[in-house]
Amino acid sequence: MKQSIYHTEDARWQAVETRDANADEQFVFGVITTGIFCRPSCRARHPLRQNVRFYQSADAAQAAGFRPCKRCQPDKAPLHQQRVERIRKACAVLDASEQSLTLDALAQEMAISPYHFHRLFKSVTGMTPKAWQTARRNQRLRDALTHGEAVTPALYQAGFGSGSSFYRDADAALGMTAKQFRSGGKQLSLRYAMVDCHVGRCLVAQSPRGICAVLLGDDDAELEAQLAGLFPLAKRRLAQDDFSDILEKVVACIRAPDTRLDLPLDFQGTLFQQQVWEALRAIPSGETISYQALAAKVGKPNAVRAVASACGANRLAIIVPCHRVLRRDGQLSGYRWGVARKAALLQHEAKKET
Ligand SMILES: [Zn+2]
């Protein structure tokens, strides 16, 4: 599809002039006066148009007698792959480190400017390096508490600093106090309400930390049962009028899925699940993605199954648009809230685009 854009010599030259990175895997160009060939996005100074020859691939340019540019390395793996590889390494460094690392230190380790590193990290993982470290630290805390460790040592071990923010950070990380977490969320209180939307009934629940569930169903009893299944130990209270503002915001977001919900969200999931959900939130309305592509997006191209189950574990219907994930052959495959509903959501979004 992309190829057709760079079909003509003029289009290719324009891509070179604008250093269009999208053109990078589509063709290379050789400069007859220097004998060197480059990727379209090469940062080196541009040659004169008359000295440029275009080639389909690095191999073709080399066969024609050109040498690869040292700067853009057009004979190496595609740029994107190199980047993903780098970020994967950075993630490993982050995961292995007990203390939190600064962006500068990490960037230096990866031999890349802090600015670029930040952007690259975000584009590959869907999270900032800081969010990644926080999520990892939070997971260590949850793991320790789940295994029955006492609260204070668990906090220290997970890398929470000491000081006044100590318990506050921990509460924010867990969405409840560490003590509540250890007791299985028994004292967590949720308020919720039901409302009509274009794909049936919808239940919205909020914890003290943010919106923690958006569920779809046919009737209220079924929705309440879904909520009870997700938060069996929490106190669940049907909200009164004071919830209508929140409900309205969520429904507006369901109706016009391009509106980003400006309410705090309470994601309760593993680091990996949170990564997948963040990546899902980056898929615009009207577009879809395959499980394979989503797995590649979170830097784990082989973890297709784990990605599919993270999609299945989503508790925030539509807000985290897991309905935009399709099988590679375009089949709808499963949906937590029914395939018919998935089809209706996608149809609604496709219409919006035209
Ligand atoms: Zn070059």
Boltz pocket constraint, residues with backbone or C-beta under 6 A from the ligand:
constraints:
  - pocket:
      binder: B
      contacts: [[A, 37], [A, 38], [A, 39], [A, 42], [A, 43], [A, 44], [A, 69], [A, 70], [A, 71], [A, 72], [A, 73]]
      max_distance: 6.0
